[in-house]
Structure formats: structure tokens, C-alpha cells
């Protein structure tokens, strides 16, 4: 195993990617889908290292990565964010304090359901399939780290493996029910993600369903965690929060609705999102299994070696970013004196190349809309200790993020 964090070494790692880059952490998921759950997975989707990965990615890449594909859901995302803002008002205690972590997980699930299952799941209301999926995902995540490092021949005999598979089967069946209903309603003129996937792959293809399952697997905890860290950074930096509020008011007003044109103008909002992920990324990095012998930093790395990119170290390295611990969205604004001059591989929270996060357009939109709706409604304050991360499969806050939400 080789661990890297210098941007030039990261670039060298990605330069070794072939047609189907291999991620060591996905081996167990590939195994489960190809063996124990093969009755459900006619294709292993994107969370795997087999040839299925390339076939699925090739078919869905264009529609998933187009900005318009995500922007189609702008108004629906806004409705979900308003529901979140309303719930914060309902559940916060008398002094306005609330740890939003669980709520933003529910928000992320509701958004995934809207886009990839064509349904509102009731996650924020705490009812129905939304409530059940939150419980399933919480239980599954607790087992995931142990499973990743287990020998595949031993794993099926262990209680933890059997529990994980049971949870995955339950989530799969819920997702299938909603995706099947959405597919049945697809019209030729629809521009939903499901409609585009059906037109590309056919109504009988398993790919629209598997995309929904994969979005559940990787899109809830990552986006939810990113949202929690983002709210923490805004609450802990009231001057930056106020600059964001002014940008929102200048573009849509203190209680206006979002539009594509307004979103395009909100440069500071986007800078806040990038800067928050730079300091506290939702995943510590990524990895590759070297497909050929490669050279990194002058060292010969043999084929088959696992190379781990610790992105959280790269993005917080003072040689790349001055005062890296400081939340400074201005680093990402052209023309600002604080504009960074870091290597392009110093901060890549969405990954790079063929395995870059395929849902990043949708995740970013979720974060943008969440920021706008909550900052419109509330002034947020944080006075606790510095928040850092605990790394599981996805990084999590190392302590409760108790934010005071004050209505504007």
C-alpha cells in the first residue's frame, strides 16, 4: 500500500488510470452484488470493479453530467429545502439550538428520492419509506467499514455480512417499487433523469433502477455530511455568512425563489461550498489499484499495489493554501487578492477522471439550494469547539454541531 497527498503525486496516480480504474474499497460491494444478491443485480452498477462498471458509466455519463439535468430539479429541490427550513423551526429548542446533522441526512435522502426514484419519500416528515430507508442506511453504514476489510471467502459466513445483505435487500426492494412506478409513467417529452435513462437504455434495462440504488448508497451520507459541515462553517464565520446573505438578497431578495439565472450569478455561494469541502471533505480521499507498474515521486509502484490519495491532507496543506484552517471563500473568486494559486490537484473532493463522482451536479445543487433557503430564513451562530472529522467510509463530525438558528 502506498499513501500519497502531494498534488503532483496525485496527478501521477490518476495518469495511470485505464479504461476501467479499480477502487480497492469496492471489491466487497462487487462480490455481494455478483454472488449473494445476484438475483436482484443483473448488473452490478457503478459501485463495483467489474466490466459492468464501464458499460453502465458509458451509458449514463452524458445525461448525468449535463448541468441541465440537475437544473431541471431546481424548483423541486427548493421545495424540499423549504420543508427542511420549516422543520428546523419546529424541532429546535427554545433557545434556537439544534444539531442539524440528522435533518440534512433526511434532506439528502428526500432529494435523491425526488431525482432518482421519481418520488417524495417522506424522509423529512419521518414517515413511510423515507423513515425506513434512513434506518436501513444508518444500520448499513455501521457495518460497512468492517466488511470492506474482510476476506471475501470468509465474509458470507459472518453475522455482520448477513445483516448487511438483509438491509441491502430491503433498500433495493423499496427503491425498485418507486422506480418501477416512475418508469410506468414516463412520457416521450419528459426530461427527468429516469426518463433520460429509459430512453438511453430501454424500459426493460436494469440501469435506471441500479442508478437509484447507487445514489442511495453513496449520495445520502456524503451530501448530508457536506451539508452539515457547510452549515457549521457559515455559522462559525458570521462575516462570511452575511456576505452570502447579501448576495442572496441582491439576486433573489430576502424571501424570493431561485431561478437558473440567479443561481448562475451567485459566485460567493459557490465559493462557500468549495471552501467548506476543502477544509472538511465528506470523504478523506480515494484510491486506485495500480493497473500497470507506475512511477510516483521517483518510486517504482508495482502493478496491483493499492495507492491511497489522502485528499483531506492535500486540501489543508499550507504549501498549497495560505492559512488552510481559515474559512475563506474568497480563495475561489477570480480577481480577489486572496485568490489561491494551488496546484489543480490540491483540492478535488469529487475525484477526478473516469471515476469522478457522477452525481456531483445534483449534490452541488442540493447544497446550493440548502444554503440559500436556510440563510434566507435564519441567521446561524456557532460558539462551540472546533469541529473536525471522524473517518468511516464517509467522514462525520467528531462532535455535535449545535447551531443557534435565529429567524431573520
N, C-alpha and C positions, 0 to 999 in steps of 0.2 A: 504494500500500500504506500502511495506517495501523497503527501498533503501539500497543497500549494495555495498561495494567496497573492503573490506579486502579479500585477496585471499582465506583464509581458509573458509570464509563465502560463497564466490563464489563457491568453491568446494562443499560445503554442498547443495547449491541451485541445482547444476547440479545432485548431487547424488539422488535427489528426482524425477528425470525425469522418466516417464513411457514409454510405447511403443510409444505414440504419444504426445510429450511435447506440451503444449499450450502456444502460444505467444499472450498476450493481444492485441498488436498492429495489429494483423492480423484479428481480428474479423470483421472489416468493409469490408476488402477485401473478406473474405469468404462470407459475406452477399451479396455483389454485384454480385459475381460470381454465387451464388446459387439462386438468385432471379432475379434481373433486367437484368443480362446478361446470364441467364441460357440457352438461345437459342444458344449461342456461346460456353459456357463452359460445355461440357458434363462431364468433370472432373474439379475440382477446382484447380488442380495443387499443387504447393508447398507453395504458399502464402495463406495458409488457416489453419484452426484448426479443420477440419472435418476428417473423416476416409479416405477421398480421399488422404490426405497428406501421410499417411503411405503407401498406395498402390502405389502411384507414386514414392515416395522416395525409396521404396524397389526395384522397377523395374529399376531405373536409377542410383542408388548409385554406383554400381560396375564400370560401364563404365565411369561415371563422375569423380570418384575419382582416377582412374588409372593415374599415371604420363604420360604414353604413349599416353593416349587420348588427352592430351593437347599438348604434344611434336609433335604430328602429324602435328600441325598447325604452327610449328616454322618458316618455310620459308614464309608462308603467313602473319604471324604476322610481320615478318621483313619487308616485302614489304609495309605493312600498316604504320609501324614506319618510313620507309624511306620517304613515302609520307608525313607524318607529319613533318619530318625534312625539306623537300623541302618547305612545306607551311610556316613554320616559317621563312625561308629565304625570301619568297615572301611578307609576310604581316608585318614583323617587321618594325618599323620606322627607320629613317636614323641613329639614334644613337644606333640602335640594340635593343631597349627596346620593350618588349612585355609581356602582361599578358597572359600566356598560358592556362588559365582555360577553356575557351570555346573550344580551339583546342583539349585539351586532352579529353574533353567530346565527341567530334566528333571522335577522335581516338578510344575511348572505344566502341562507337556505331558501328563503322566500324568493329571492332574485333568481337563483338557479332554477327553481321550480317554474317560475314565470318564463324563462328563456328556453330551457332545455326539456321541460315536460309540458309546456303549454298550460300550466295550471297554477292557481294560487293555493298553496298547501296548508295555510293556517298556522305557520310557524310562529309568527308574532302574536297571534291570538292564543297560542298554546293549545290548539285543538287539532283533531284529526290526524292526517298523515304527516303534517308538519311536526307535530309534537312527537309522534312515533319516530320519525327519521332523526330528529335531534337526539333522542335517547339512543337510537341504534348507532349513530355516528360517534357519540360520546363513548359508548362501550367499545366500539371497534378501535377507536384511537388508542384506548388504554392497552390494547393487546398488540398493536401494530409493531412497536419497536422490538418487542421480544421475538415476534415471528420473523422479522427481516433477517435476523442473525442465526436462525435455526437451520440445521441441515434439512434439505428437502425430503430426504428419505425417512427422517425421524418425525418430522412435523405432524403428519396426518394421525399419528397415534396419541398426540398430546391433547389434553382437555382444552387448552387455550386455542389451539388450531380449530378444534371442532366448534367452539363457541364463536370464533371469528367467522367461520364459514356460515354458521347459522344466522348471524347478524347480516352478513352479506346477502344471503338468500332472501331475507326479509326485505332489505332495502331494494334489491333487484326487482322483487315482485311488485312492490309499491310503485317503483319507477315505471315498470312495464305497463301497469294498468293505466297510468296517466299518459304515457307516450302513445300507447295504442289508441286511446280516446282522441288525442290530438291529431294523430295521423288520419284517423277516420274522418276528421273534419277539414282536412287540408283542401284548399282550392288552388286552382292554377295561378290565381292572381296574388296569393299570399306571399308575403316577404318575411315570414317568421323563420327562425333557424330551422325548425323542424320541417317546414315546407321546402326550404332550400335543400336540406339533406335528402328528403324524399325524392325531389326532382333529380338530384345528382346520383343517388344510389338505388332508387326504386322503392316502392311501397313495401316490398317483401324483405328488404335489406334489414339486417340487424344493426346497422351502423347508427341510425338515429337513436335507438334505444341505448346502445353502448355509450354513445356520447353523453346521454343523460346520466348514466351510471358513473362515468368517469368524472363528470362535472360534480357529482355528489361526493366522490371520493377525494378529489383534490381541490375543489373550489369553495368549500364551506369554511374549513379551518384556516386556510391561507388568507382568504379575503376577510374573514371575521377577525383574525388576529391583526392583519394590516389595518383594519378599521379601528380596532381598539388602540393600537399604537398611535395612529393618526390623531385620534381624539385626545390622547394623552399629550402629544406634542403641542397641539393647539391650546389645550387648557393650561399647559405649563409655560407657554410663551404668549401671554396676553397681547403683547405688542404685535406679534405676527398674526394672531387671531383677529385683531382689529383691522389690520391691513387687508386681510381676506374678506372681512365683513364689508369694508368699504368697496372692494372690487365687486362683491356680490350686489351691493346696493347700486353701484354705478351701472351695472349691466342689466339687472332684472328687478331692482328695488328690494325693499326690506321684506316683502311678502309675495313677490312675483313668482311666476312659473318659469321653468327652464326651457330654453329653446336651443336648437343646434347652433344658431349664430351667436347667441350669448355664451354658450359653452366654449366655442372656438376663441372667444376673446379673453377668457378667464385664465391668463397666464400664471398669475400668482397662485391660484387654486391648484393648478397642475404642479407648480413648483413645490407647494406644500406636500403634496402626495409623494413626489420623488424624494424629497429631503427626509420625510418620515421613514420611507422604506430604506433609504441609505443608512440611517442610524440604527434602526431596528427592523431588519428584513424578516419576513414571515418564515423563511427557511434560511438555514445557516449557509447554504450554498448548493452545490450539485456535484455530480461525479460522472466519471466515464470509466469504462473498461477499455484499455488501450487495444485497438484492433490491429495495430502493427507496432513494431518497435519504433519508438519516438524519442526525440531528444528534448528535454526540458531543463533549462538553466545549465546546459552543458553536461547533464547526466543522461545516460542511456536508460530508457524506461522500456523493459521488455514487453512484448505483446502479452495481453491478458492481465496486466497489472491494473489494479483499481487506483485511479487518480481522483483525489478528493479536492474540490475547489471550496475553500472556506471564504465565501463571499462576504460574510459579515466582518471578517478581518480586513479584507481588501477595501471595503467601503468606509471603514473607520480608521484607515491608516493615515497618520499626519503627513506622510510624504506625498499623499495624493490630495488630501483635503485639509486645509488650514483649520485648526481648532475643530477637529472632527466631531467632538461631543456636542458642539453647539448646533441648535436647530436654526438653520439659516437658509430659507427657501431662495433667497437672492442668489445663491450659488448657481442656480439653474436658469437665471434670467439673462438673456443677452444684453449687453450694454451696461450691466451693473458692475461697480468696482469689485464686488465680492465674487463675481463670476469665476467658477473653478477652471483649472487648466489640467485636470486629471486625465490620465490615460482612459481611453474609451472602454476598457475592460475593468476599470476600477469599481464600477457600480453597475451591475447587471442583475437586478433582483428577479427579472423574468427569465433568466437564462439567455442562451444565445444559440443561433444556428437552427438546425433541423429539429432539435428537441426543446426549443424555446416554448414557453407557456402558450398554448394555442388559445386559451381563453382570456388572454390578458386584456383585450379590448373591452370585454364585458366586465372584468374585475375592476379595471380603471374607471369605467363608467359608474359602477356601483359606489366606488369610493368618492368620485366627484359629486355625485348626487347626494350621498350621505353628508358630505361636508357642507354643501350649500344649504340643505334643508335644516340641519341642526344648527349651523351658525346663524342662519336667518332667525331661528326661533329662540336660541339660547346664547347667553354668554357663559362660557365654561371656565372653571377655575380648578386648578390642582395645586395642593400645598403639601403633598406627601413626599416620601423619599423617592429618589431617582428610580425609575423603572428600568429593569434590564430583562434579559430573556432566560427562559429555561428551555433547552432544546430537546424536543422529542422528534417525531417525524416532521412536525411543524413547530416552530418556536412559539412559546407562550409567554405572557407577562410573568415575571417572577414574584409578583405580589398583586393584590387587588389594586385596580386603578380607580380610586374613589374620587370622582369628579363632581364638583358642585355645578348643577345646571340651573342657571338663573334666567328666567324669561326676560326677553328684551322688551 
